[in-house]
Amino acid sequence: MSAEASYDVVVLGAGQAGLAVGYHLQRAGLVPGDDFVLVDAADRPGGSWPRMWDGLRLFSPATYSSLPGWLMPPWDDAARGFPPRDHVVAYLRAYEERYRLAPLRPHRVRAVRRADDDPSGPLIVESPGLTLAARHVVSATGTWDQPFWPTYPGANDFLGTQLHSSTYRRPEELAGQRVVVVGGGNSAAQVLAEVSTVAEVTWVTQRPPRFLPDDVDGRVLFETATARVQAQREGRAHDGVGGLGDIVMVASVREARGRGVLEAEPMFERLVPDGIARADGRTLSCDAVIWCTGFRPALRHLAPLHMRDDRGRVPVSGAAGTRSAREPRVHLVGYGDWVGAASATLIGVGRSAKATVAEIVDSLQK
Ligand code: FAD
């Protein structure tokens, strides 16, 4: 298949990770639209943020949720709590306009292939209606398109509604129902907090939930992740963010604690047609189960490059820790700690994007 245009770098995804890469490519002297281009599957700016549930709040203040180069506009945290989802969407929209990144959208990339056997030849990026050639591909497609639904016996027999946090929208849809919320992370806690205002909710977790102290937010988590990176560089041990706990006590979660609904019970054993069956044999009837069980990296488009190892992981190497060990023309940004500490956060992705771009520019000059 012949490419319609050829670039030094094609960035897949124009969420926060893709935008941060675009910013640093431009700072390095590459021109958007000439030397590099961003391609995104969605029909509007904001990455996955517009698709998150309506009541979602950040777990950090605005200034600690910023991409490189331009602070997120302030939000009155003291009076109104941390910024809502739409504040992030507006910021990302303004960010791509400010830096004239002009992503091509909507184009869902289906495959990235090698043009030929030449290891320094171009890669071909294929999406319906658009085929591009690239010397380097940065995959920044996030995790939202790959929700993780754990397998439990009886899931197909359950007659009620099953939602994932990626398809949950607003509490009113569950008003008056008996709802089971599954998961021990921030999504589960925030969804539980709002659904429990209109429904009878049971919370189940694989292990007892670990709440962070009230004064620990995303800012502290980022600083802890940064301290860990530094400690690793110096060969010192550091527990990192995991040592602190999991759930940030945003206002809605604190309020739910005040109502006494933050009590979790152990994970059920299986689903039955009208509810859940616990390990001790007791059952609980429910109308809906919301799986707040996380996501996996959305990497299907890279399958033709066979970058996975025997354990299904994509090994990475290079100075930035984002370069595919099996295909050095491909870089992975924003998916989680395995490609850079805190790289799946607004404030953390800039560091990873900067280091990745430095490595790409170095390769382009060789
Ligand atoms: P995304 O935002 O998912 O963007 C990826 C983009 O790639 C999308 O626009 C998508 O359309 C596009 N794409 C996907 N596949 C393809 C393809 N094949 N071809 C072309 N384009 C494609 N972080 C914080 O810093 N603070 C918070 O408070 C916070 N709260 C969070 C709450 C929830 C519920 C979740 C899920 C995450 C939260 N995060 C938070 C984490 C993080 O900021 C997000 O996960 C973030 O959206 C990741 O950005 P990204 O750019 O990597 O991916």
Boltz pocket constraint, residues with backbone or C-beta under 6 A from the ligand:
constraints:
  - pocket:
      binder: B
      contacts: [[A, 12], [A, 13], [A, 14], [A, 15], [A, 16], [A, 17], [A, 18], [A, 39], [A, 40], [A, 41], [A, 42], [A, 44], [A, 46], [A, 47], [A, 48], [A, 49], [A, 52], [A, 56], [A, 57], [A, 58], [A, 59], [A, 60], [A, 64], [A, 65], [A, 107], [A, 108], [A, 109], [A, 110], [A, 140], [A, 141], [A, 142], [A, 143], [A, 144], [A, 145], [A, 187], [A, 218], [A, 298], [A, 301], [A, 333], [A, 334], [A, 335], [A, 343], [A, 344], [A, 345], [A, 346], [A, 347]]
      max_distance: 6.0
